[in-house]
């Protein structure tokens, strides 16, 4: 079977060194968050944070706001010098929070269905965040014009909002 490669806008972004660096920073944050969540004890602030974040799917508006807020924070970070430092820090922070929540849920003995209900929307939100951060990074470096990046950035925001709504759907489905 002959496979065809259909290039798109985000295909060019995924081939940039900034995308690879942002993925690395996300993984570093995820490793730190995962270890922190696994070694958290009852009563730690890690459990308080995860319980606060796990209550969000019951409130659809706040859940969507929190998902989109990660992308909104990227806009001012792109204009503060050095922008790559702040954008990569945002990627690391997002990886930390996601891994912390999943690891703390695993420590608390949550079932596989609950873990999957948290992980599937996280994949969408991470993809949206990495695309948006790479897009902003390339715009600040002058390799991509700001005018061409508005629509893809709004698409990333829509994907982040969709991931939050998917998480709300899973929470309703599982009766959390």
Beta strands, then each sheet from edge to edge (+ up, - down):
end
